[in-house]
Amino acid sequence: QVQLVESGGGLVQAGGSLRLSCVASGRMFGLYVMAWYRQAPGKQRELVATVTASGSTDYIDSVKGRFTISRDYAKTTVYLQMNDLKPEDTAVYYCNADGRHYGPHYNYWGQGTQVTVSS
């Protein structure tokens, strides 16, 4: 069982930065693939970045060079550092813990945090 608590969303101007945090509680945090998704109004939920248990990261092309995902095993926390934000980054951002390779019930979501970028 994993619970995810997010923080760090808000309203920023284009070119600004935000750091999202996702604190995980529960068992076997280190075995999950952690990810950030986002969903804009009228759009499908989109995978933004992932970090595996071994530390490998991946990003969608639109955020490469601007966003950084990381995980702190001691704090059981996942971060998304977002720099040079653009209006098209505006969305609700969701933290995800994916352990479905162990079973269909091992997939957890945070509550979502709103990121709004003005121009």
N, C-alpha and C positions, 0 to 999 in steps of 0.2 A: 504494500500500500504506500502510495506517494501522495503527498499534498504539496501543491505549488502555490506560493504567495508572491505576487509580482508587485513591483513598485518602479517609479522613475518616469512614467509618462507625463506629458504636459504639453503646453503650447510654446512653441519657439519660432523664431524668425528663420527664413531661409538662410542657409549657411551656418546655422547654429548646431549645437551638439546636445545630445541626451545620452544618459547611461541607464539602461533598463536592468533591473535585477530580478532574479527569480530564485527564491529560497525554497529548497526542497526538504521535506521531512518524510521519513519512512525508511523502509528497508532497501538495501542494495542500490543506493543512489549511483554508485560507481559503475553499475552494469547497464545503465540506461543510455541510449542515445538521446541527447538533449538538443532541443531545437527551438527556434523562434519562427512563428508564423505571423502573418498579418492579413487583415481583411478590410478592404475599403468598401464604402457603401456601393451596393449594386455589383460587387465583384466577388469572385470565389476566393476562399481562403488560400493563401499563397505561402509556400515554404520559402523562408528568407535565408536561414542559416542553420547549420547543424554542427555539432561537435560529438564525436564518438567517445566511447569509454577509453580508447587509446589516445585521444587528444587530436585526432584528425578533424579538420574543419572543411566546410564547403559553403559556398555562397551562390546565390543567383547573381547573374552578371550585372544587374542594375545596381547592386550595392557593393560590389567588389572594389576594394580600395577605400571605401568610406565606412563600412561597418566591420566590427570585429566581435566574434563570439568567443567566449572563454568560459572555463569552469574551474571552480576552486573546490577541490575535493574535501579539504579540511572544513570549509564553511558550508559545504553542500549547496553551493550557489552557482548559478549560471548568469552570465552578464551578456548584454549586447550593447557595445559602445557604438554609437551612431554619430558620425561626424559629417559635416557638410550636408546637412539635411536639406531636402528639396520638397516642394509642395506635393509631389507625387509619392512621397513617403508617408503621407497622411493616411492613417489606418488605425484600427485596433490591433495591437500586438499581443500575441498569445505565446506563453511558454508551454512547451510540450516535453514530456518524458515518455519515451517510446521503448518499451521492453517487449513488444509483441513477438519477438523472436523466441521468447520464453512461454508465451501463451496469449490468447486473444484478449484477456482482461487487463493486461499490463500496458495500458496506455492512458496517460493522465494529462489534463489540461489545467492551466491557470485560468484565472477569472477574466483576463484581458486588461490591458491598459491603453488608454487613448493617447495617441501621438498626433498632434496637429501642427503642421508647418505652414506658416503664413508667408506671404510675399507682397 
